[in-house]
Amino acid sequence: MEDVILPHSVRKIGVSAFESCTNLESAAIKGELAMVRESSLCGCKNLSAIDLNRIGKAEKGVFKKTCLE
C-alpha cells in the first residue's frame, strides 16, 4: 500500500495502526482527525505527504522513523 485515503468518517488513527508500513508514501485526510495515537505511523520510512493542518492532536512518536520526523 503506497497511499491511503482517510474519509470524513475517520476521526482518529489508533495506536500502531500503520506502524512499519514501509511502502506508505502519503495519507490523504478528507475530514478532520481529532487524534493520531502513539506510534500510529512510526516506521513508515517513505511517508512524506500528510496534511498536518487536519490533525488536532498527535501523540508521542507518531512520525518517528518517517520522512516527516
C-alpha positions as CSV (number, residue, x, y, z in Angstrom):
1,M,0.0,0.0,0.0
2,E,1.5,3.3,-1.1
3,D,-1.3,5.7,-0.5
4,V,-4.2,5.7,2.0
5,I,-7.3,7.9,1.9
6,L,-9.0,8.6,5.2
7,P,-12.7,9.5,4.7
8,H,-14.6,12.2,6.6
9,S,-16.0,9.5,9.0
10,V,-12.5,8.7,10.4
11,R,-11.9,10.8,13.5
12,K,-8.7,9.1,14.8
13,I,-5.9,6.8,13.9
14,G,-5.3,4.1,16.6
15,V,-2.1,3.1,18.3
16,S,0.3,1.4,15.8
17,A,-2.4,1.4,13.1
18,F,0.0,1.8,10.2
19,E,3.3,1.1,12.1
20,S,6.1,-0.1,9.8
21,C,4.1,0.2,6.6
22,T,7.3,0.9,4.7
23,N,5.6,1.3,1.3
24,L,3.3,4.0,2.6
25,E,4.1,7.3,0.9
26,S,1.1,9.5,1.6
27,A,-2.0,9.7,3.7
28,A,-4.9,11.9,2.4
29,I,-7.2,13.2,5.1
30,K,-10.6,14.1,3.8
31,G,-12.1,15.3,7.1
32,E,-10.5,16.4,10.4
33,L,-8.6,14.0,12.7
34,A,-9.1,14.7,16.3
35,M,-6.3,12.4,17.4
36,V,-3.5,10.5,15.9
37,R,-2.4,7.9,18.5
38,E,1.1,6.9,19.6
39,S,3.3,5.2,17.0
40,S,0.5,5.0,14.5
41,L,2.7,5.9,11.6
42,C,6.1,5.0,13.2
43,G,8.4,3.2,10.8
44,C,6.6,4.4,7.7
45,K,10.0,5.3,6.3
46,N,8.7,6.5,2.9
47,L,5.8,8.6,4.3
48,S,6.4,12.1,3.0
49,A,3.0,13.6,2.5
50,I,0.2,14.2,5.0
51,D,-1.8,17.4,5.8
52,L,-0.8,18.3,9.3
53,N,-3.4,21.1,9.4
54,R,-6.1,18.4,9.5
55,I,-4.7,16.8,12.7
56,G,-6.0,18.1,16.0
57,K,-3.5,16.3,18.3
58,A,-0.7,13.9,17.6
59,E,0.7,11.8,20.4
60,K,4.4,11.0,21.0
61,G,6.2,9.0,18.3
62,V,3.6,9.4,15.6
63,F,6.1,10.4,12.9
64,K,9.2,8.6,14.3
65,K,11.3,6.9,11.5
66,T,9.4,8.7,8.7
67,C,10.5,11.4,6.3
68,L,8.4,13.8,8.5
69,E,10.4,13.3,11.7
